[in-house]
Amino acid sequence: MGLKETGFLTKEELKKSSGYPSKARFKEGPVAVIECTQEIPCDPCKTACKFEAIEIGEPITNTPVLKEEECTGCGLCVAQCPGLAIFIVDKTYSKDMATVSFPHEYFPLPQKSLEIEAVNRKGEVICTGKVTKVLNSKKFDRTPVITIAVPKDKVDDIRGIKI
């Protein structure tokens, strides 16, 4: 059961998408994972990326394509996506842990070093994580970006925290 049946991407669907980096790119450090599946007129992610690592093309209703060789994992695209569909994943964070950065539009904002419950796309608690960074720049237009460290084997599933 995948997106059409549940409303959530499966790992298999995600890995086949044009926004999913290769295994080799994940080994290089932080990189964007674009989970946008909506064919709607939208391109703030492309505009936000100063490295031109996101391509939409013509027509503007195309889903974003990640040009992984250009992506630095800076995260500027994360807060600009109105669909909250872009994440930064760093599988090189440590031997056993990886990080995932995601938009977080809830208050109160978690504090750095806080241990939290990490959730998947369905909102189900998958594991415990630790907040490593909270970014709330004016550039992000009131969409803070939270980064949490989680076990490496869970990072492809984690997309938020329990409120």
PEZILIN-V223425 format. One record per residue. N is the residue number from 1. PSI is psi in whole degrees, -180 to 180 (NA if undefined). Layout:
N&PSI / N&PSI
//
This chain:
1&130 / 2&-153 / 3&-47 / 4&-34 / 5&-35 / 6&-21 / 7&1 / 8&139 / 9&141 / 10&165 / 11&-38 / 12&-44 / 13&-43 / 14&-48 / 15&-21 / 16&-10 / 17&162 / 18&-4 / 19&11 / 20&125 / 21&160 / 22&164 / 23&-41 / 24&-41 / 25&-38 / 26&-30 / 27&-13 / 28&-11 / 29&-164 / 30&139 / 31&150 / 32&143 / 33&116 / 34&115 / 35&31 / 36&121 / 37&1 / 38&124 / 39&78 / 40&159 / 41&102 / 42&137 / 43&23 / 44&-31 / 45&-43 / 46&-45 / 47&-37 / 48&-27 / 49&107 / 50&-7 / 51&2 / 52&41 / 53&-3 / 54&129 / 55&138 / 56&-47 / 57&-162 / 58&135 / 59&170 / 60&-9 / 61&-1 / 62&149 / 63&151 / 64&145 / 65&128 / 66&123 / 67&86 / 68&-30 / 69&-19 / 70&-18 / 71&129 / 72&-7 / 73&24 / 74&-30 / 75&3 / 76&-29 / 77&-26 / 78&-53 / 79&-20 / 80&-14 / 81&113 / 82&-19 / 83&1 / 84&43 / 85&15 / 86&137 / 87&153 / 88&125 / 89&132 / 90&101 / 91&3 / 92&9 / 93&-49 / 94&-179 / 95&-44 / 96&-12 / 97&152 / 98&166 / 99&152 / 100&133 / 101&138 / 102&157 / 103&145 / 104&106 / 105&39 / 106&153 / 107&152 / 108&155 / 109&140 / 110&155 / 111&151 / 112&142 / 113&-4 / 114&134 / 115&132 / 116&168 / 117&124 / 118&138 / 119&157 / 120&-170 / 121&-25 / 122&-6 / 123&10 / 124&136 / 125&127 / 126&-38 / 127&178 / 128&141 / 129&176 / 130&130 / 131&124 / 132&-21 / 133&144 / 134&113 / 135&129 / 136&58 / 137&152 / 138&-28 / 139&-24 / 140&0 / 141&53 / 142&26 / 143&92 / 144&152 / 145&123 / 146&138 / 147&131 / 148&149 / 149&133 / 150&164 / 151&139 / 152&-38 / 153&-5 / 154&-12 / 155&-31 / 156&-16 / 157&-29 / 158&129 / 159&13 / 160&-172 / 161&155 / 162&134 / 163&NA
//
